[in-house]
Amino acid sequence: MKKTIKDFNLKNKRVIIRCDFNVPIKDGKITDNTRIVKSLETIKYAIRHNAKVILMSHLGKVKTEDDKNKNDMRIVYNELVKLMKKKIKFVDNTRGREVEDACANLKNGQILLLQNTRYEDVDGNLESGCDLELAKYWASLGDIFINDAFGTIHRRHASNYGISKFLESGVGFLIEEELKSMLPAIENPDNPFVVILGGAKVSDKIKLIESLVTKADYILIGGGMCNTFLLSEGYNMGESLIDKDSIDFCKNILSKYSNKIILPIDFVVSDQFKDVSGNIKDISDISDNDIVMDIGPKSIEIFKKYIKDAEQIIWNGPMGVFEFKNYQNGTKAIARATAENLGITIVGGGDSISAIKMFRLEDKFSHISTGGGASLKLLEGGSLPGIENIEDIGEYNILKKKHL
């Protein structure tokens, strides 16, 4: 267990909190403020304990001056003021005299938001490249560093890994929740342990499959991923999406774990990648012009049997092109079956979360992870530079099962 914000005396201290305010924006408006909302618990705890709070975050990718205009942190500032119902200071810079004075003059319980940390990427990639001089400068602005940006813990950036090299550091409530929920579920799973994988490319999840196939009882594979697996077994997949670079991997992993990897046996197919009605076909009946768009009803029933019997489920990736109404059925059915399971149910990955929200099932899962790439890296057992320098002080207890 990592040291957390609760392990510090925050009174009279300047506390730098690295948040994940990287929210989606369309036509000048935030379309989903979940990441801001998820940061509030840590921020509110700090001000209740008389800290002087300095908030930092990135927003989008910033490589040019035009990118700066599109990813100005003011839009987050306005949302934060609305949510906190409290006056917040904002400095339109990432360093300099104005930043230093604003940090030095903070009073207990006050909040300051700095400009987008990735503004520092325009001239030399200093944030994303983890320039340690920049990190040391940012660290000089505070007394304690709290990383609560789960979405970037797999990144070695100046504003997370860098700052934590120079200050006493801990994690906030969001990262604590993510680690408590996911680490024990991977390291000490309840059996039967079922993993559901979807999405487009196998290559994006090779490490994930290699890590989980030895721990899981079964891996159910749908989405575009299953096309490559089935092609490796000699099936005609028509014009469906194929990850050609991963065919050998699929063949090898199936030869070793054919009893664990469960693939669909029927599909909803179309002859065009559009939101039009398709036809249900068994795997052996797919023609040269068919495009696999969703798993079929027989496959859904097979997957549901494994899901029903599971004590623990991790789901990452949709079963089909759920963005099209005609091809939502597979993802919806698997989402509902997983939601009804009374064991531990964990969802990671942006598309899976979007599907759950679309089907209004958010409150039916044990844990829904907020970070796509970070979730994958955690499930893979990969390194997490953003919390690497933070002291370990104990073990995490396994997530409690649901009581619906």
N, C-alpha and C positions, 0 to 999 in steps of 0.2 A: 504494500500500500504506500502510495506516495504521500509525502507531507502535504497537508492541505491548508487553506486559508485559516482554518480553525486552530491551527497549531501556532499561530503568531499573535502577539500582542500588537494590535494595529493602532492603538491610540497615539495620536500626534505623529504618526508615520505617513510618509508619502508612499502610497501603494500603487505601483504600476500594474494594471490589469490588462493582459493581452486578451482581447475578446475576438470572437469571430462574427464580425458585422458584414461579412461578404454576402449580402442579400441580393436576390434577383431584382432587377429594375427594368421597367418597360415604360416608354413614353414619359420618362421623368418621374415615375411613381414606383414605390416598392410594392412588388406583387406578392411577396410572402415575407413577413417579419419574424418568422419563427426563431431565427438565429439571434435576433436582438432580444426577443422575449426570453430565450433560454439563458441569456447572460445576466438577466436582472437579479436573480437570487444572489449571485456573488457580489454584484455591485451594491445591492441593498444591505447585505451583511457587512460590507466594508464601511459604509457610511454610518450604520447603526453602532459600529464599534469605533467611531470617531477617527476614522482614517481620512487622509487627504487623497482622493482617488484620481489617478491619471489613467485614462482609457486610451488604448492603442488598438488599431486593427488595420487590415488591408481591405480593399474593395476593388474587385475586378483585377484585370491585368493592365499594368501601366508601363508603356515603353516610350510613349511620345507625349508632347505637350497636349495634343488633342485628347489622348487617353486620360490625362489629368482632368480635363473638363468633364468628361463622361463619367468619371469615378470620384467626383468630389464628395468628401465625407459629410458635407452639410446635410445631404438628404437623410443620412443616418442620424445626424444630430437632431434634426427636427422630429424624427420618429421617436428618438430616445427621450426627448423632452416631453412628448405627448404621453409616452408610456410611464415615465417616472413621475410625471406631474410635479416636477421640481426644476428649479433653475439650474442650468448646466452651462459651464463656460466652454467656449470653442476657440481654438487657435488654428488659423489657416496656414500652418507650417508644421514641418516635422522636426525642425531644429532651428537654433538661432536665439537671439536675445529675447524675442517675444515669448518663445516657448519656455525658456529658462526662467524668465520673470513670472510667467503665469504659474509654473510649477512651484516656484519658491514662495509665492504669495497665497497659495491655497490655504484655506482654514479647515479645521476639522469638520468632516461631514460634507465638504464641497466636492464637486465633480468637474473634471476637465477632460475634454475630448480633443485629441490631437488629429491633425490631418492624416490622410491615407498613408500608411507606412510605405506603400509601393511607389509613392512619388519619388522615393530614393532609388528606384530602378531606372529612371530616365537617363541618369548620367552615371553609368558604371554598374548597374545591377547590384547595388549595394545591399538592399534589403534581401532579395531572393538569393543572392550569392553569399549571404551571411558575412558581410564585412565586419570584422571584429572591432574596428575603430568606431564605426557607427553604433554597434551594439554597446560598446563601453560608454559612448556619449549618452545614449538613451538610458543606460543603467544609472548614470550620474544624476538623473533627474529624480530618482526615487530612493527609498530605503529598503523596500521589499518588492519582490516581483511575484505576481500570481498569474500563471498561465491558465486561461479558461477557454482557449480557442482550440477545441477538439479537432475541428476541420483542418488544422494545419500542423498537428503534432507529428505527422510523418514528414514534415518539411524542416530542413535545417536553415532557418531564416534568422536574420539579425534580431528581429523583434520577439523571437521565442527562445530558440537555442542560444543565440548570442547573449541576450540580456541575462539569461539564467547562469551564465558563466561568471558574471560579475556581481550578482546580488543574491542574498538569501532568497530562496524561491520555494513556491508550493503551487498546487493546482487549485482551481476553483471548483465549485459544486458541479458544473457541467461535465468537466473532464473526470471528476471523481465518480459521477454517476455512470459515465460511459465505461470506465475501467472496472468498476464494481459489477456492472452488468455483463460485460463481455469476456473479461479475462478468465474468471472461474468457469464460465460456460465452455470455454475452449480447452482450458487446462484440466478441468475435472468435470466432464459432461455427465449429465444424467442419461442413462440408456433405457430404451433405444434412443439413440441420437440420430436425427434425420437432418440432412442439409439439402436445401432446395436452391438450385442455381439456374439462373436464366440470363437474359441479356444477349448481346450480339456475338462478341468474339471470344473464342476460347483463350487466345493469347493473353487477354487481359486478366485471366483468372487461373493461369497455369499454376502459379505459386500457391494460390488459395486451394486449388484442387489437391495438389501434392501435400499440402499441410493437413487438410481436413479428411482426406480419404483414409488415413491411418487411424483417425479418431472416431469418425462417424460409423454408424452401422449401415446407413444407406445414404447415397447422394442421388437425388432426383434432378435430372437435367432437362430443361425445356428451353424455350426461346430460340434465338438463332444459334446458340451454342450447340444444341443437340444435332443440328444439321451436319456439322463436321464430324461428330462422333459416329453418326449413322453412315455417313459417306465412307468413313474409315473401315466400316464393316461390310462395305460393298453395295449399299443401297443407292438407288438413283434418287438424288435430291432435286432434280430438275434445275430450275433457275434460282433456287434458294440461296441465301447468303451462306458462303463457305469461307472458313478461315484456312486457306491452303497451307499456310506455314505451320499449322497446328495438327495436320492430319496424322503425322507420325506419332506425335504425343498422344493423341486420342487412341490410336491403335495400341500403343504400348501400355497405357494406363488401363485400358479395357482388358488387355490380356492378363494383367496382374490382379485386377479387382472387378472382374465381370459379375461377381456375386453381390457387389456393393453398389455399382453404378446402374441406376434404373433409367432407361430411356423410353420416350413415347413410342406408341405403336400405331397411332393414327393422328391425322392432322386436319386442320381447315386450310385449304389451299386456294390460290387464285392464279390467274394468268397475268395479273397486273398488280403492281404495288400501289393500290388505291383503296379507299374505304368503300368497297363494294362487297356485296355478299359473295361468299366463297363456297366451296364444296368440301364435304368431309371425305377423306380417303385414308385407307390403310397404308402403312408405310410401303408395302410391296406394290401398291397401285399408283404410286406417284409417277407422272409422265414428265417428259423432257421440258415441257413448257410451264410446269407448275412452280409456284412460289409458296413455300410454307409460311403461313401467317400466324398460326396459333396451334396449340396442341388440341387434339380432338377429344370427343366425349369418353372413349374407352381409356385413353391415357389419363384423363382427369380422374376417373374412378379408380384406376390403379394407384395414382399418386395419393388420392384421398385415403386409401387404406393404410399406406405407410404413415401418413400424417396423423391419422386417428390413433394409431398405436404408439406414437412417439411420446417420450417423456421430455424431450428437448428438441427444439427446431431452430435452425438458423436459416433465414431466407435472404437471398441476394439475387435480384434480377427478375424481371417479368417473364411470363411464359409465352408471350407472343407480342404482336404489334398492338398493345392495348390502347395506344393513342387513337386508333381507329375503332369506332363503335362496333363495327362488324366483327372485330377480333379481340374483344375484351373478355370473352367468356372464360378462357383458360386461366388468365391471371386472376379474374374475379373469383372463380371457383376455388383456386388454391389459396387466395387471400382469406376467403371465408372459412375454409376448412382449417387453416392455420389459426385463425382467430378463435375458433371454437375449441381448439385443443386446450386442455386445462393444465398442461405442463408449461415449461419455460419456452417462450416464443420470442425470438430476437430477429429484428429486421434491420439490415444495413444496406445502404446503397440508394442513391437518389431516385432512380426509376421505381424501385420497389416502394419507397415512401410516397412518391407521387401517386402510385396506384392505390395504396392504402387510403390516402386522403380522398382520392376520387370516389372510392367505394365507402367512405365514411366509417372506417374501421379503426381509426387511430387509437381509441381507448380500449381496444380488445387485445393488445399485445403486451407482453411483459416489458419489452424495451424496444424503442425505435431509435436507432442511432442517427445523430445529426450530421455526421461527416462521411461522405462517400468514399473518397480515396483513403482517408484515415481509418475508416471502418475496415476496408479491405486489407490494409496493411496490418491492422491489429489482428484480424482473423487469420492472416497468413503467418502470424508470429514474427513479422518483420520488425526492424528497428524503428523506434519512435524518438527521433532527435529532439523534438520539442519538449519532452519531459525527461530526457536522458540525464540532465544535470540535477534533477530534483531528487532529494533524498528519499530512500525507501525506509519506511518505519513499521512495516507489518504486512500481513496478507489480507487479501480481500475475501469476504464471505460470499458464497454463491448466491445468486439472485433467487429470491423466493418465487415459488410457483404462483400462478394466477388463481384467484378465487372469484369466478364469475357468478 
